[in-house]
């Protein structure tokens, strides 16, 4: 093959790679209304796309910059208007400040919220962390599952503790998490991920695909809002 032909092929491949890299992905993470079947959670859209929403439609989109909610009726560009991200982060901080005195937000979608039942996606079982929204009092926490049982003494003032290493995590098994003193109880079923997602979009895709809805809520609620 001639050198000029090789150069043309190489140039075309580079152009294709640049073009592909420039197409950012926007992910549907929540959908309500008549168009939810057209735009279900987990559907990926290019930023150049437009969506048509009917009356009663509500669509939440997520990209690497944050989350955005569209409400029908109307035709909307998927790409955000380019709001300054620092302003978005500041608005999120103000919103968090307004929540003082309310139940705090779980700081990480990978934490196990002991007050929530459902599926929990786990990428690294050896680093699983338990989280509680109220940390003022010391509590005893009993975990049953996988053929074993373990009780944890959770000291006052701490909102996180490590999952007990003596209690193995079994994929597909249901675990009961209870507080004997208060009677509060939740049930968790673990879903093992083959690898840890490395960005917001891939994390959301994994959580949606495995029905880890509580974690998806934490991921979305912790993202800055963009217009």
C-alpha positions in Angstrom: 0.0 0.0 0.0 1.3 3.5 -0.9 2.4 5.9 1.7 -0.2 8.5 0.7 -3.0 5.9 1.1 -1.7 5.0 4.6 -1.6 8.7 5.5 -5.2 9.1 4.3 -6.4 6.0 6.3 -4.5 7.2 9.4 -6.0 10.7 9.1 -9.5 9.3 8.7 -9.1 7.1 11.8 -7.8 10.0 13.9 -10.8 12.2 12.7 -13.2 9.4 13.6 -11.6 9.0 17.1 -11.8 12.7 17.7 -15.4 12.9 16.5 -16.4 9.9 18.7 -14.7 11.4 21.8 -16.5 14.7 21.2 -20.0 13.1 21.4 -20.8 13.3 25.1 -23.5 11.0 26.6 -26.5 12.2 28.5 -28.3 9.5 30.5 -32.0 9.4 31.4 -32.2 8.6 35.2 -35.8 9.3 36.0 -38.9 9.4 33.8 -42.6 9.9 34.5 -45.6 10.5 32.3 -46.7 9.3 28.8 -43.2 9.5 27.3 -41.5 7.3 30.0 -41.7 4.4 27.6 -39.8 6.3 24.9 -37.2 7.7 27.4 -36.9 5.0 30.1 -34.2 5.2 32.8 -30.9 4.0 31.4 -31.5 5.4 27.9 -28.4 7.2 26.6 -28.7 10.3 24.4 -26.1 12.3 22.5 -25.9 15.9 23.7 -27.0 17.0 20.2 -30.3 15.3 20.5 -33.7 16.9 21.2 -36.6 15.2 23.1 -40.3 15.7 22.6 -42.3 15.6 25.8 -46.1 15.5 26.3 -48.2 17.1 29.0 -47.5 15.4 32.3 -44.0 14.3 31.3 -41.0 14.7 33.6 -37.6 13.7 32.5 -34.4 13.9 34.6 -31.1 13.8 32.6 -27.6 13.3 34.0 -24.3 14.0 32.5 -20.8 14.6 33.9 -21.7 18.2 34.9 -24.8 17.3 36.9 -28.6 16.7 36.7 -31.3 18.5 34.7 -35.1 18.1 34.8 -37.3 18.7 31.8 -41.1 19.0 32.0 -43.5 18.7 29.2 -45.1 19.7 26.9 -42.5 20.8 24.5 -39.4 20.0 22.5 -36.1 20.4 24.5 -32.4 20.3 23.6 -30.7 17.6 25.6 -27.6 19.8 26.1 -27.6 22.1 29.1 -27.5 25.8 28.5 -23.9 26.1 29.8 -24.6 27.4 33.2 -21.5 28.1 35.2 -20.8 25.0 37.2 -19.5 26.9 40.2 -22.8 28.6 40.4 -24.6 25.3 40.2 -22.3 23.9 43.0 -23.1 27.0 45.1 -26.8 26.5 44.7 -26.4 22.9 45.7 -24.5 24.1 48.8 -27.3 26.5 49.7 -29.8 23.8 49.3 -27.8 21.5 51.6 -27.6 24.3 54.1 -31.4 24.7 54.0 -31.7 21.1 54.9 -29.9 21.6 58.2 -32.1 20.1 60.9 -33.6 17.7 58.3 -32.4 14.2 57.5 -28.9 14.6 56.0 -28.0 13.2 52.6 -25.9 10.0 52.3 -22.5 11.3 51.2 -21.8 8.3 48.9 -23.9 6.0 46.7 -21.6 3.2 47.7 -22.6 3.5 51.4 -25.1 1.1 52.8 -27.9 3.2 54.3 -29.2 1.1 57.1 -32.6 2.8 56.9 -33.3 1.7 53.3 -34.4 -1.7 52.0 -33.7 -3.0 48.5 -30.8 -4.0 46.3 -27.3 -2.7 46.9 -24.6 -2.8 44.2 -21.2 -3.5 45.6 -18.0 -3.0 43.6 -15.5 -3.7 46.4 -17.0 -5.8 49.3 -13.9 -5.4 51.5 -14.5 -1.6 51.6 -18.3 -1.6 52.2 -19.3 1.1 54.7 -22.5 1.3 56.7 -24.1 4.8 57.0 -26.9 6.2 59.2 -28.6 9.5 59.0 -28.9 10.0 62.8 -25.6 9.7 64.7 -26.4 11.3 68.0 -26.9 8.1 70.0 -24.9 4.9 70.3 -26.8 1.9 68.9 -26.5 -1.9 68.6 -26.9 -3.1 65.0 -27.6 -6.8 64.3 -27.0 -8.2 60.8 -28.3 -11.6 59.7 -27.6 -13.2 56.4 -25.4 -15.5 54.4 -25.8 -18.1 57.1 -24.2 -15.9 59.7 -25.1 -13.2 62.3 -23.1 -10.3 63.6 -23.8 -7.5 66.2 -22.0 -4.2 65.9 -21.6 -1.6 68.7 -22.0 1.7 66.8 -20.7 4.6 69.0 -22.4 8.0 69.3 -21.2 10.7 67.1 -20.2 8.5 64.1 -22.4 8.2 61.0 -20.3 5.5 59.4 -18.8 2.1 60.4 -17.2 -0.6 58.3 -19.1 -3.7 57.4 -17.9 -6.5 59.7 -15.2 -8.5 58.1 -16.3 -11.7 59.9 -19.6 -11.5 58.0 -19.2 -12.6 54.3 -21.2 -10.8 51.6 -23.1 -13.3 49.4 -24.5 -12.1 46.1 -28.2 -12.6 45.8 -28.7 -13.4 49.5 -31.0 -11.2 51.6 -29.5 -9.7 54.8 -31.7 -8.4 57.6 -30.3 -5.3 59.4 -32.0 -4.5 62.6 -31.8 -2.3 65.7 -33.1 -4.4 68.6 -33.5 -1.4 70.9 -35.7 0.6 68.5 -37.2 -2.2 66.4 -36.1 -0.6 63.2 -35.3 -3.1 60.4 -34.3 -3.1 56.7 -33.6 -5.9 54.2 -30.7 -5.7 51.7 -29.9 -8.0 48.7 -26.4 -7.6 47.4 -25.5 -7.3 43.7 -21.8 -7.8 42.9 -20.3 -5.6 40.1 -17.5 -7.0 38.1 -15.6 -3.7 38.4 -16.0 -0.3 39.9 -17.5 2.3 37.4 -15.0 5.1 36.8 -17.4 8.0 36.1 -20.8 9.4 36.8 -22.5 8.1 33.7 -21.1 4.5 34.0 -22.0 4.5 37.7 -25.6 5.5 36.9 -25.9 2.9 34.1 -24.7 0.1 36.5 -27.1 1.1 39.2 -30.1 1.3 36.8 -29.2 -2.0 35.1 -29.1 -3.8 38.5 -32.2 -2.0 40.1 -30.0 -0.4 42.8 -32.5 2.4 43.0 -31.6 3.8 46.4 -28.0 4.3 45.3 -29.2 5.9 42.1 -31.2 8.4 44.2 -28.1 9.2 46.2 -26.0 9.7 43.1 -28.6 12.0 41.4 -29.5 14.0 44.6 -25.8 14.6 45.2 -25.3 16.0 41.7 -25.4 19.7 41.0 -28.4 21.0 39.1 -27.7 22.5 35.6 -30.0 24.4 33.3 
